Amino acid sequence: MISRDDALALDAADPLAQFRERFHIPDPSVIYLDGNSLGMPPKRTLERLTEVYRDDWATGLIRSWEHWVDMPQRVGDVLAPLIGAGPGEVVLHDNTTLNVYQAVHAAIGLRPDRRVIAISADDFPTDRYVVDGIAAATGHTVRHGFEQLDDVAVVVRSVIDYRTAELVDVAAETARAHAAGAMVVWDLSHAAGAIDIDLRACGAQLAIGCSYKFLNGGPGAPAWTFVAKELQSAVRQPIWGWFATEDQFAMGPTFQPRADIARMLLGTPSILALAAAEVGIALSAEAGMAAIHAKGTALTALAIDLCDQQGLATPTPRDPARRGNHVAVQHPDAKALVKELTARNVIFDFREPDIIRAGCSPLTTRFVDVFDGMAAIAESAAART
Ligand SMILES: Cc1ncc(COP(=O)(O)O)c(C=O)c1O
């Protein structure tokens, strides 16, 4: 029998516990288990935004573009070690949807002899819709599932299932796809800042993800693209903007893609959004991905044990090596339960058709939050029977 005191003891022994104090939490009575959708705001973000506004924008005016212009790459270099990428392999800009679009185009451009794009029918909607849209525009066929890959141009795949939190074996699946001659675009939206992943060691060449979930970059924070160094001179992306061209300010007659990761850029980046994203990413870097992943595993293990204790069903893998940092609770009244709990300041999110997601963000979620949150679900569910 796990008690609330057991959860408090885990918090007392938690080496990352002090990181929660680095976040702005105006109402400590809120139990927040939705950092897998939107991370909490670091205190430093507000100061940093004020600095950029006052010192760079107001004082520096246009002169600040001198150090702003390569900010997408600089923040990419802060993020790179958190996902096992090297310097010059990651760039941040715009949203995940657009980064998926560019990466899938880049991948199919490298496999011109193949006409199939493979994606799971259960993957996150924006990934599926973008793939369908590209296929409609280019004449590719979309195949749901990854069994047959020998005619596939590109596999588009989330590392962590947004509903169940199931974690794919990225190294094995990348190797299998590459052996079949297919490219792979990995979506790390639920993995970056959550699990200790080493893209290079996994053999991954193309990946994208957001920075507003476990990286605490802020609502609508810029997404990112990883292109392995060895692929950079070969990839072509479909939107030819001036930030991606050689000698941008020469204002030349034609687009000449830059030789490096900056060829994935488009137009003027959102500097305030990048400044906020950098703070969140730097906090994860300071804590270290090994420690973050270890705490995430412990938080989700507690949530699963509490599901068992409370008689709640969960499809989330029990093997810690097979799951990300949220736990799905399956309940026929999930939607109504999430609404009711939110009104009581216990915040989860709902995913169709019957999933309550309990997001465990290692820098902000306490073990006692998991205990109280799961107890609140059980109590509300019991009141409905
Ligand atoms: C796997 C995955 N891809 C993409 C997105 C969102 O894309 P965007 O940032 O363009 O809204 C999400 C959002 O939750 C996601 O979970």
The ligand as a MOL file (V3000), in Angstrom:
LIG
                    3D

  0  0  0     0  0            999 V3000
M  V30 BEGIN CTAB
M  V30 COUNTS 16 16 0 0 0
M  V30 BEGIN ATOM
M  V30 1 C 3.8460 14.2110 -31.7300 0
M  V30 2 C 3.4050 15.6280 -31.9400 0
M  V30 3 N 3.6970 16.2660 -33.0880 0
M  V30 4 C 3.3140 17.5450 -33.3020 0
M  V30 5 C 2.5890 18.2440 -32.3410 0
M  V30 6 C 2.0900 19.6410 -32.5210 0
M  V30 7 O 2.4800 20.3360 -33.6400 0
M  V30 8 P 2.4930 21.9320 -33.6030 0
M  V30 9 O 3.5990 22.3590 -32.6620 0
M  V30 10 O 2.7070 22.3440 -35.0130 0
M  V30 11 O 1.1650 22.3900 -33.0820 0
M  V30 12 C 2.2730 17.6130 -31.1390 0
M  V30 13 C 1.5050 18.3520 -30.1050 0
M  V30 14 O 1.1160 17.8830 -29.0970 0
M  V30 15 C 2.6900 16.2860 -30.9400 0
M  V30 16 O 2.3750 15.6600 -29.7920 0
M  V30 END ATOM
M  V30 BEGIN BOND
M  V30 1 1 1 2
M  V30 2 1 2 3
M  V30 3 2 2 15
M  V30 4 2 3 4
M  V30 5 1 4 5
M  V30 6 1 5 6
M  V30 7 2 5 12
M  V30 8 1 6 7
M  V30 9 1 7 8
M  V30 10 2 8 9
M  V30 11 1 8 10
M  V30 12 1 8 11
M  V30 13 1 12 13
M  V30 14 1 12 15
M  V30 15 2 13 14
M  V30 16 1 15 16
M  V30 END BOND
M  V30 END CTAB
M  END
